[in-house]
Amino acid sequence: MTVTAEAPSRRRFFRLLLSSANDPRVLVIAWLNLIANVVIIATGGAVRLTSSGLGCDQWPGCTTTSFLPGIDDGIHGLIEFGNRTLSGVLAILAILAVLSVWRLRKHRRDLWAHAWVILGGVLVQAVLGMVVVYTNLSMSMVGVHYFLSAVLVGVATSFVLRVRRTPGPRTRVVPAWMFGLTHLTTLLMAGVVILGIFTTGSGPHSGDDDVIRDSSAWEQLVHTHAWLAYALSAALVVLLIGSIVTRQRRYLAAVIAVIGVVIVQIVVGLIQSRMGIPPLLVGIHMVLAAVSVAVTVVLIDATKTLVLEAEPQYAPEA
């Protein structure tokens, strides 16, 4: 009787997972993937900014003799292992994302592809975590680790948007110059994030007290990073004016969101530079960079809409 009772229960469980795109559970799973990929940037920042990068000096176990951190590993071991544990949560959520769109794999290939990219990215991140440990926090490997997290935030944001979207051909709803400037703004945002990775990597927070960075280029990187952020801000102001003139409300809301995040980023950056780069503000700066990526994806998405909802003056996309 026990086996008979458990079998229907398992079938009900998988029916709950294998649902349609308009099922709210799919949207919940998509949101959880996005939130978790932002949170792991915060925990990864905590690892680095508390010098816990080698709190667990082995992988996947914490030490050569234990999978879990021991008393001798102290708070650094707990922080590092906590970040690794969250990686397992991300893997589970990514698997749930794939299962949730299983029935749609032929009709909504966009959702199917997004789910697999998220799962693949999470698995690659796990391997990169091992490489980071065994290269003693190599600056290039730490930078790639963060960059891939930022990319996953962007993909997860797109996944959320596409789950909410009605499928069908889409058309541009902004003038061509705004469409082009939006994509140029995206490149500027990518440049700001990448330069931010180099700037933090060359700065005083190396991830572990025994890892010394060559900070000879740090000041130049700080200035270059700042000037690129100002160029990004100027482009966003032009887009803000354009969205007001063209009366594109959805696009206007997206531009305002990006501008808001960028303003906060600039303020945090200025304060941290004047306070001697305190770890807490650096951590906030890192998380806001991920949020910046997410709202930029929303901005790109707002340049188009479903053909049936669009005004006739813009031709549908090919």
Contacts in CASP RR format, 6 or more apart in sequence:
PFRMAT RR
TARGET T0000
AUTHOR 0000-0000-0000
METHOD contacts of the structure
MODEL  1
MTVTAEAPSRRRFFRLLLSSANDPRVLVIAWLNLIANVVIIATGGAVRLT
SSGLGCDQWPGCTTTSFLPGIDDGIHGLIEFGNRTLSGVLAILAILAVLS
VWRLRKHRRDLWAHAWVILGGVLVQAVLGMVVVYTNLSMSMVGVHYFLSA
VLVGVATSFVLRVRRTPGPRTRVVPAWMFGLTHLTTLLMAGVVILGIFTT
GSGPHSGDDDVIRDSSAWEQLVHTHAWLAYALSAALVVLLIGSIVTRQRR
YLAAVIAVIGVVIVQIVVGLIQSRMGIPPLLVGIHMVLAAVSVAVTVVLI
DATKTLVLEAEPQYAPEA
14 99 0 8 1.000
16 25 0 8 1.000
17 96 0 8 1.000
17 99 0 8 1.000
17 100 0 8 1.000
17 102 0 8 1.000
18 99 0 8 1.000
18 100 0 8 1.000
18 102 0 8 1.000
18 103 0 8 1.000
19 25 0 8 1.000
19 26 0 8 1.000
19 100 0 8 1.000
19 103 0 8 1.000
20 26 0 8 1.000
20 103 0 8 1.000
20 104 0 8 1.000
21 101 0 8 1.000
21 104 0 8 1.000
21 108 0 8 1.000
21 111 0 8 1.000
21 163 0 8 1.000
21 167 0 8 1.000
23 100 0 8 1.000
25 100 0 8 1.000
26 100 0 8 1.000
26 101 0 8 1.000
26 163 0 8 1.000
27 160 0 8 1.000
27 163 0 8 1.000
27 164 0 8 1.000
29 93 0 8 1.000
29 96 0 8 1.000
29 97 0 8 1.000
29 100 0 8 1.000
30 97 0 8 1.000
30 156 0 8 1.000
30 159 0 8 1.000
30 160 0 8 1.000
30 163 0 8 1.000
31 160 0 8 1.000
32 93 0 8 1.000
32 96 0 8 1.000
33 90 0 8 1.000
33 93 0 8 1.000
33 94 0 8 1.000
33 97 0 8 1.000
33 118 0 8 1.000
33 156 0 8 1.000
33 159 0 8 1.000
34 153 0 8 1.000
34 156 0 8 1.000
34 157 0 8 1.000
34 159 0 8 1.000
34 160 0 8 1.000
34 294 0 8 1.000
36 86 0 8 1.000
36 89 0 8 1.000
36 90 0 8 1.000
36 93 0 8 1.000
37 90 0 8 1.000
37 118 0 8 1.000
37 149 0 8 1.000
37 152 0 8 1.000
37 153 0 8 1.000
37 156 0 8 1.000
37 290 0 8 1.000
38 153 0 8 1.000
38 287 0 8 1.000
38 290 0 8 1.000
38 291 0 8 1.000
38 294 0 8 1.000
39 86 0 8 1.000
40 83 0 8 1.000
40 86 0 8 1.000
40 87 0 8 1.000
40 90 0 8 1.000
40 149 0 8 1.000
41 146 0 8 1.000
41 149 0 8 1.000
41 150 0 8 1.000
41 153 0 8 1.000
41 286 0 8 1.000
41 287 0 8 1.000
41 289 0 8 1.000
41 290 0 8 1.000
42 283 0 8 1.000
42 286 0 8 1.000
42 287 0 8 1.000
43 79 0 8 1.000
43 82 0 8 1.000
43 83 0 8 1.000
43 86 0 8 1.000
44 83 0 8 1.000
45 283 0 8 1.000
45 286 0 8 1.000
46 52 0 8 1.000
46 79 0 8 1.000
46 83 0 8 1.000
46 283 0 8 1.000
47 53 0 8 1.000
47 79 0 8 1.000
47 80 0 8 1.000
47 83 0 8 1.000
47 207 0 8 1.000
48 142 0 8 1.000
48 205 0 8 1.000
48 206 0 8 1.000
48 207 0 8 1.000
49 205 0 8 1.000
49 207 0 8 1.000
49 279 0 8 1.000
49 280 0 8 1.000
49 282 0 8 1.000
49 283 0 8 1.000
50 75 0 8 1.000
50 76 0 8 1.000
50 79 0 8 1.000
50 279 0 8 1.000
51 76 0 8 1.000
51 205 0 8 1.000
51 206 0 8 1.000
51 207 0 8 1.000
51 208 0 8 1.000
51 209 0 8 1.000
52 75 0 8 1.000
52 76 0 8 1.000
52 77 0 8 1.000
52 79 0 8 1.000
52 80 0 8 1.000
52 207 0 8 1.000
52 208 0 8 1.000
53 76 0 8 1.000
53 80 0 8 1.000
53 133 0 8 1.000
53 137 0 8 1.000
53 207 0 8 1.000
53 208 0 8 1.000
54 76 0 8 1.000
54 80 0 8 1.000
54 133 0 8 1.000
54 136 0 8 1.000
54 137 0 8 1.000
54 207 0 8 1.000
54 208 0 8 1.000
54 210 0 8 1.000
54 211 0 8 1.000
55 62 0 8 1.000
55 69 0 8 1.000
55 73 0 8 1.000
55 74 0 8 1.000
55 76 0 8 1.000
55 77 0 8 1.000
55 79 0 8 1.000
55 80 0 8 1.000
55 208 0 8 1.000
56 62 0 8 1.000
56 63 0 8 1.000
56 69 0 8 1.000
56 73 0 8 1.000
56 77 0 8 1.000
56 80 0 8 1.000
56 81 0 8 1.000
56 84 0 8 1.000
56 133 0 8 1.000
57 63 0 8 1.000
57 133 0 8 1.000
58 64 0 8 1.000
58 133 0 8 1.000
59 129 0 8 1.000
59 130 0 8 1.000
59 133 0 8 1.000
59 134 0 8 1.000
60 67 0 8 1.000
60 84 0 8 1.000
60 130 0 8 1.000
61 67 0 8 1.000
61 68 0 8 1.000
62 68 0 8 1.000
62 69 0 8 1.000
62 70 0 8 1.000
62 73 0 8 1.000
62 77 0 8 1.000
62 80 0 8 1.000
62 81 0 8 1.000
63 69 0 8 1.000
63 70 0 8 1.000
63 73 0 8 1.000
68 81 0 8 1.000
69 77 0 8 1.000
69 78 0 8 1.000
69 80 0 8 1.000
69 81 0 8 1.000
70 77 0 8 1.000
87 122 0 8 1.000
87 125 0 8 1.000
87 126 0 8 1.000
88 126 0 8 1.000
90 122 0 8 1.000
90 125 0 8 1.000
91 119 0 8 1.000
91 122 0 8 1.000
91 123 0 8 1.000
91 126 0 8 1.000
94 115 0 8 1.000
94 118 0 8 1.000
94 119 0 8 1.000
94 120 0 8 1.000
94 121 0 8 1.000
94 122 0 8 1.000
95 119 0 8 1.000
97 114 0 8 1.000
97 115 0 8 1.000
97 118 0 8 1.000
97 119 0 8 1.000
97 159 0 8 1.000
98 115 0 8 1.000
98 116 0 8 1.000
98 119 0 8 1.000
100 115 0 8 1.000
101 108 0 8 1.000
101 111 0 8 1.000
101 112 0 8 1.000
101 115 0 8 1.000
104 111 0 8 1.000
104 112 0 8 1.000
105 112 0 8 1.000
107 167 0 8 1.000
108 162 0 8 1.000
108 167 0 8 1.000
110 162 0 8 1.000
111 159 0 8 1.000
111 162 0 8 1.000
111 163 0 8 1.000
114 155 0 8 1.000
114 158 0 8 1.000
114 159 0 8 1.000
114 162 0 8 1.000
115 159 0 8 1.000
117 155 0 8 1.000
118 152 0 8 1.000
118 155 0 8 1.000
118 156 0 8 1.000
118 159 0 8 1.000
121 148 0 8 1.000
121 152 0 8 1.000
122 152 0 8 1.000
124 148 0 8 1.000
125 145 0 8 1.000
125 148 0 8 1.000
125 149 0 8 1.000
125 152 0 8 1.000
128 141 0 8 1.000
128 144 0 8 1.000
128 145 0 8 1.000
128 148 0 8 1.000
129 141 0 8 1.000
129 145 0 8 1.000
131 138 0 8 1.000
131 141 0 8 1.000
132 138 0 8 1.000
132 141 0 8 1.000
132 142 0 8 1.000
132 145 0 8 1.000
135 141 0 8 1.000
136 208 0 8 1.000
136 211 0 8 1.000
137 206 0 8 1.000
137 207 0 8 1.000
137 208 0 8 1.000
137 211 0 8 1.000
139 201 0 8 1.000
139 202 0 8 1.000
139 206 0 8 1.000
139 213 0 8 1.000
142 201 0 8 1.000
142 207 0 8 1.000
143 197 0 8 1.000
143 201 0 8 1.000
146 197 0 8 1.000
146 286 0 8 1.000
147 193 0 8 1.000
147 194 0 8 1.000
147 197 0 8 1.000
149 290 0 8 1.000
150 193 0 8 1.000
150 289 0 8 1.000
150 290 0 8 1.000
150 293 0 8 1.000
151 293 0 8 1.000
153 290 0 8 1.000
153 293 0 8 1.000
153 294 0 8 1.000
154 293 0 8 1.000
154 294 0 8 1.000
154 297 0 8 1.000
156 294 0 8 1.000
157 293 0 8 1.000
157 294 0 8 1.000
157 297 0 8 1.000
157 298 0 8 1.000
158 297 0 8 1.000
158 301 0 8 1.000
161 297 0 8 1.000
161 298 0 8 1.000
161 301 0 8 1.000
165 306 0 8 1.000
166 306 0 8 1.000
168 306 0 8 1.000
168 307 0 8 1.000
169 306 0 8 1.000
169 307 0 8 1.000
169 316 0 8 1.000
169 317 0 8 1.000
170 304 0 8 1.000
170 305 0 8 1.000
170 306 0 8 1.000
170 307 0 8 1.000
170 310 0 8 1.000
170 316 0 8 1.000
170 317 0 8 1.000
171 304 0 8 1.000
171 305 0 8 1.000
171 306 0 8 1.000
171 307 0 8 1.000
171 310 0 8 1.000
171 314 0 8 1.000
171 315 0 8 1.000
171 316 0 8 1.000
171 317 0 8 1.000
172 179 0 8 1.000
172 303 0 8 1.000
172 304 0 8 1.000
172 314 0 8 1.000
172 315 0 8 1.000
172 317 0 8 1.000
173 248 0 8 1.000
173 251 0 8 1.000
173 303 0 8 1.000
173 304 0 8 1.000
173 305 0 8 1.000
173 310 0 8 1.000
173 311 0 8 1.000
173 314 0 8 1.000
174 182 0 8 1.000
174 243 0 8 1.000
174 246 0 8 1.000
174 248 0 8 1.000
174 251 0 8 1.000
174 303 0 8 1.000
175 246 0 8 1.000
178 239 0 8 1.000
178 242 0 8 1.000
178 243 0 8 1.000
178 246 0 8 1.000
178 251 0 8 1.000
178 303 0 8 1.000
179 303 0 8 1.000
181 235 0 8 1.000
181 238 0 8 1.000
181 239 0 8 1.000
182 239 0 8 1.000
182 299 0 8 1.000
182 300 0 8 1.000
182 303 0 8 1.000
183 300 0 8 1.000
184 235 0 8 1.000
185 232 0 8 1.000
185 235 0 8 1.000
185 236 0 8 1.000
185 239 0 8 1.000
185 258 0 8 1.000
185 296 0 8 1.000
185 299 0 8 1.000
186 296 0 8 1.000
186 299 0 8 1.000
186 300 0 8 1.000
188 228 0 8 1.000
188 231 0 8 1.000
188 232 0 8 1.000
188 235 0 8 1.000
189 232 0 8 1.000
189 292 0 8 1.000
189 293 0 8 1.000
189 296 0 8 1.000
191 228 0 8 1.000
192 225 0 8 1.000
192 228 0 8 1.000
192 229 0 8 1.000
192 232 0 8 1.000
192 289 0 8 1.000
192 292 0 8 1.000
193 289 0 8 1.000
193 292 0 8 1.000
193 293 0 8 1.000
195 221 0 8 1.000
195 224 0 8 1.000
195 225 0 8 1.000
195 228 0 8 1.000
196 221 0 8 1.000
196 225 0 8 1.000
196 289 0 8 1.000
198 221 0 8 1.000
198 225 0 8 1.000
199 218 0 8 1.000
199 221 0 8 1.000
199 222 0 8 1.000
199 225 0 8 1.000
200 282 0 8 1.000
200 286 0 8 1.000
201 213 0 8 1.000
202 213 0 8 1.000
202 214 0 8 1.000
202 215 0 8 1.000
202 217 0 8 1.000
202 218 0 8 1.000
202 221 0 8 1.000
203 213 0 8 1.000
203 215 0 8 1.000
203 218 0 8 1.000
203 277 0 8 1.000
204 213 0 8 1.000
204 215 0 8 1.000
204 277 0 8 1.000
205 277 0 8 1.000
205 279 0 8 1.000
205 282 0 8 1.000
206 212 0 8 1.000
206 213 0 8 1.000
222 273 0 8 1.000
229 262 0 8 1.000
229 265 0 8 1.000
229 266 0 8 1.000
232 262 0 8 1.000
233 259 0 8 1.000
233 262 0 8 1.000
233 263 0 8 1.000
233 266 0 8 1.000
236 255 0 8 1.000
236 258 0 8 1.000
236 259 0 8 1.000
236 262 0 8 1.000
237 259 0 8 1.000
239 255 0 8 1.000
240 252 0 8 1.000
240 255 0 8 1.000
240 256 0 8 1.000
240 259 0 8 1.000
243 251 0 8 1.000
243 252 0 8 1.000
243 255 0 8 1.000
244 252 0 8 1.000
248 302 0 8 1.000
250 302 0 8 1.000
250 305 0 8 1.000
251 299 0 8 1.000
251 302 0 8 1.000
251 303 0 8 1.000
253 302 0 8 1.000
254 295 0 8 1.000
254 298 0 8 1.000
254 299 0 8 1.000
254 301 0 8 1.000
254 302 0 8 1.000
255 299 0 8 1.000
257 295 0 8 1.000
257 298 0 8 1.000
257 299 0 8 1.000
258 292 0 8 1.000
258 295 0 8 1.000
258 296 0 8 1.000
258 298 0 8 1.000
258 299 0 8 1.000
261 288 0 8 1.000
261 291 0 8 1.000
261 292 0 8 1.000
261 295 0 8 1.000
262 292 0 8 1.000
264 288 0 8 1.000
265 285 0 8 1.000
265 288 0 8 1.000
265 289 0 8 1.000
265 292 0 8 1.000
268 281 0 8 1.000
268 284 0 8 1.000
268 285 0 8 1.000
268 288 0 8 1.000
269 281 0 8 1.000
269 285 0 8 1.000
271 281 0 8 1.000
272 278 0 8 1.000
272 281 0 8 1.000
272 282 0 8 1.000
272 285 0 8 1.000
275 281 0 8 1.000
304 317 0 8 1.000
307 316 0 8 1.000
310 316 0 8 1.000
END
